[in-house]
Amino acid sequence: MATSPETPDLLPLLARGKHRSPRRGACFMELASYLAGERWSDAPRCTDPMLAALARMVNDCTSDGARSQLAPLVPAVVGIRGLPATFAGDLALLAVAHAIRDAAVSHQRALAVGTLRLLASGHATSSAALRTRAQNALRDVPDAKVWAERFLGSVPVPPRYSPAASVIEIAVQALATACIDDADRRLRNLLAEAVELARDMVHAGEAPPLASEHWQDRVRAAV
């Protein structure tokens, strides 16, 4: 595996934000860049940009005490490339299904608007199952759905505008700030299902185990 001169002998624990070098800590995707043998980066080439964006958001929104529980997912995002153009929309609908029911009203409305836009497009998503999950989630927040329908009926939206990235960001923030006791677990579950969805789309097979002798024993505090 190629490493940089700044790579420490012991891997850093996951931490919030972007880090100049591994000696200062690592976010989820920075650790993925190291495992892939790439230049130290929070946006490595080894992972689809939208999946990487979700991983960074979940990393930063997870509490310090629970962030280490994301570590087993890091190896699974390495090599996830070549996803179809519809992956962003599918990922957005997945995020909505995880977040909208427990979100604050303002977040529910924003998510409902984005979801209706995605569902109205015949090309933004490809998964019938995720479309059904999103539709069911909208039915469980009828006030937000009605508000979003009225909003879309009165505000013109550019025909080629895709709300997928915004929907994903709002969904993660909604889960992180919702009045629930298990926000960290819910964020991890969202990321875990997103990784599984992505791996299925590229037929990546079983993810490399965290317990592999190659690096598991070296995951320690930053040096």
N, C-alpha and C positions, 0 to 999 in steps of 0.2 A: 504494500500500500504506500502510495506517495504521501509524504508529509512535508510540512513547511518547517523552516528553522525555528518558528515560534511554537510549534506543537509540543506540549508538555508530555512527559512520560506517563502522567496520570491524567485521565480525562476529567474536565470540570463537571460539576453538577449543573443541572439546568437552572437558569436564572432568567429574570425578566429583561427584555430589551435587547439591543444590539451591542456586541462586544468587539472591541478593536482587535483582540487576540484571545486565544484560548486560555491564556494566563489570567484573564479578567472574568472568566465565566463563559457560558455558552447558552444560547437560546436553542430551541428544538431544532431549527433548520441549520444553525451553525454546527451543531453536533452531527447532523446528517451529512453536512459537507465534509467533515473530517472522516466519517466512516466511508464515504465514497472516494476518498483520496483526492478530493478537489481542493482548490484554494479556499481558505477560510472565508465563509460568506454565509449570510442569512438567506440568500437566494441562489442556491447552487443549481447547476444545470441538471443534476441527477433527479430532480423532482418537478413535476408539473407546477407551473407558477400559481395556479389557483389553489391547488392542494397545499402548496408551501405557504401561501398567504393565510389559509385557514389554520395551519399548524402554528404559525407565528402568533396569530391572534389568540388561539387557545392557550398557548404558552404564556402569553403576557397577562391574560385574564384569569388564569388559575392562581390560587393563593400560593404563597411561598411554601407553606407546609405540605401542600399536595402536589406541587409541580413535579417532583421526582417520580410520581406515578405515571407520568407521560413517557418516561424513558423507554419502556418496552416497545413503544410504537415507533421509535426513531428508525431502527433498521428497516422497517417495513416500507418507509417512503422512499428509500434509495432505489433508483432505477425505474420509478414510476414516470414514464414519459410517453409521448405519442397518444395521448388521450384525444377522443373526438371533440369537435367544437362544442358539442352539446353538454360536455362534462360540467362546465360552469353552471349552466342552468339546472342540471340534475343535482349538483352539490347545493345550490341555493334552495331547491325544494326540500332536500334532506334537512338542511339547517332549519327551515321553517317548521318542518314536522317535529323537530326536537325542541323548538323554542317558543312558538307563538302562543301556546295555551297558557303558559305561566308568565308571559312577558307583561310588563307594564302597559297600560292602555296606549301610550304614545308609540311604544315599540310595536304593539299589535297592529296598529293602524298602518305604520310604515311597512311592516312585513306583509300585511294584507294587500297593500297597493302593489308591491313588487311581485307577490305571488300571482295576483290576477293578471299582471302584465305577462309573466312567464307562461301561465296556463293558456293565455289567449294566442300565444305564438305557436305555430306549428313546427318551428325549427329550433326553438331555444332549449328544448329538453328532448330526451329520447326514451326515458324510462316511464312506461305506463304505470308501474307500481309506485314510483315516486310521485307521479302526478295524482294518483288516487290518494296517497297519504297526505299530500298537501291539500287536496280538496276536502278530505275528512277533517284536517286540522282547521281549515277555514270555517267549516260548519260548526265547529266547537267554539268559535269566537264570532257569533253572528253580528254583534254590534260593530266590530271592527270591519267585518266583511261589507256590511251595508255602508259604512262610512267610506271605505275604499272605493266601492262602486260609484258612489256619488262624486267622490273626488275625481276619479278617472273620467267621469262623464262631463266634468266642467273644466278640466285642465288638459290642454293638448300636450301630448308626449311625442317626441320625434320617433318616427316609425322604426328606425334602426337602433334605437336606444335599448341596451340590455341592462336590466337592473340587477343581474346576478351578483356582481361583486358587492354592491351596496347591501343587498339582502343578506349575504353571508356575514358581512361585518356587523350589521344591525342584530342579526340572530345571536351572534356570539356575545355582543354587549348585552343583549336582552337576558340571556341565560346568566351572565356574570352578575347582573344587578337585580335579578328577580328575587322576590321574597320567598325563597325556597331554602331548605336546609342542606341540599346536596348539590349545589351549583358546580363544585369541582368535579364531582362524579358525572354530572350531566354533560359538562364540557368535554370530559375525556371520552364519554360514550359517543358524542357527536364526532369527534376526531377519529375514533376507532372505526366507526361505521363508514366514515368518509374514506379512510384508507382502504377498507375492505372493498368498497364500491370501486375505487380507482384500480385496485389490483385485479379485480374481476374484469374490468373493462380492457385491461392490457394483457389479461391472461398470465399474470406474473406468477401464479402458483403460490405455494406456501412462503410466507415471509421468513427471512433468516431470524433465528431465535435470539433473544437478548442474552440468553445464557451461553452463547457460543464462547468457546475458549479464547477466540481471537481478541475479544475486548471486554467481555463482561467483568473480569476480575480487575480491570483497570479503571472502572468508573468510581472515582473518588472525589473528594473536594478539590477545588482548583488550587494549583500550586502557585 
